[in-house]
Amino acid sequence: MDKIDQNIIRELQTNGRLTNQELAERVNLSPSPCLRRLKNLEKAGIIKGYCAIVDQGKYGLPVTVFVRIKLQHHTENVVSEFETAVRRIDEILECHLMTGDWDYLLRVVVASLEDYERFTRQRIHKISGVAAIETSFAYGEVKRTNTYPAM
């Protein structure tokens, strides 16, 4: 991947609805080579898909929660069961495997504090192998971007 490919990606991260003509102009290519590069990025799995960025509060999920999880054991079965369960829970938007004292960091969205309590009791507590849960509520957002920095 070269600088032109990176520029194509950055432009699409900023506005995924650009036409090929608009994209080509922004990255200083003619439309045909731009489209060829775009198709190659998609085929290589570098561009995995396209989506709408939605205001989560207006969608009805204004509460963002960061949840740290510690597992009782790190056996293959416990880890596999936890990760499989997490993939099935819609409220969990991200799950990161971490270094340090906590094993996982989850980003969760819910409609209210009551919904978070219900989520914890009915979803997280039911996953066997979870030893500890620590929760932090985000009360504001300073920055959010989907555009990678230029390299």
Buried (B, 14 or more C-beta within 10 A) or exposed (E): EEEBBBBBBBBBBEEBEBEEEBBBBBBEBEBEEBBEBBEBBEEEEEBEEEEEEEEBEEEEBEBBBBBBBBBEEEEEEBBEBBEEBBEEBEBBEEBEEEEEEBBBBBBBBBBEEEBBEBBBEEBBEEBEBBEEBEEEEEEEEEEEEEEEEEE
